[in-house]
Amino acid sequence: ITHTVNAFNDMADVVRLYSKKPEAAEQRLANLLSEVMYDDSESV
């Protein structure tokens, strides 16, 4: 559950960042998504 909460917090950060710096937010989001995919595939 902690992992999910952290993911939501990260998403909220991205949304806040997006209103100020869309490019930075997109990069951060891409990094987050690749991290999540990596975590999921590793913890099989």
C-alpha positions as CSV (number, residue, x, y, z in Angstrom):
1,I,0.0,0.0,0.0
2,T,2.9,2.4,0.8
3,H,4.1,2.0,-2.7
4,T,0.7,3.0,-4.1
5,V,0.6,6.0,-1.8
6,N,4.0,7.1,-2.9
7,A,2.9,6.8,-6.5
8,F,-0.1,9.0,-5.9
9,N,2.1,11.6,-4.1
10,D,4.4,11.6,-7.1
11,M,1.5,12.0,-9.5
12,A,0.3,15.0,-7.4
13,D,3.8,16.5,-7.6
14,V,3.7,16.1,-11.3
15,V,0.3,17.8,-11.6
16,R,1.5,20.7,-9.5
17,L,4.7,21.0,-11.5
18,Y,2.8,20.8,-14.7
19,S,0.9,24.0,-14.0
20,K,4.3,25.8,-13.8
21,K,6.6,23.8,-16.1
22,P,4.8,21.5,-18.5
23,E,8.1,20.2,-20.1
24,A,9.6,19.3,-16.7
25,A,6.5,17.6,-15.6
26,E,6.3,15.5,-18.8
27,Q,9.9,14.4,-18.3
28,R,9.2,13.6,-14.6
29,L,6.1,11.7,-15.5
30,A,7.9,9.6,-18.1
31,N,10.6,8.8,-15.5
32,L,7.9,7.8,-13.0
33,L,6.1,5.6,-15.5
34,S,9.3,3.8,-16.5
35,E,10.2,3.3,-12.8
36,V,6.7,1.8,-12.1
37,M,6.9,-0.5,-15.0
38,Y,10.4,-1.6,-14.0
39,D,9.2,-2.2,-10.4
40,D,6.2,-4.2,-11.4
41,S,8.2,-6.5,-13.8
42,E,10.9,-7.1,-11.2
43,S,8.6,-8.1,-8.3
44,V,6.9,-11.0,-10.0
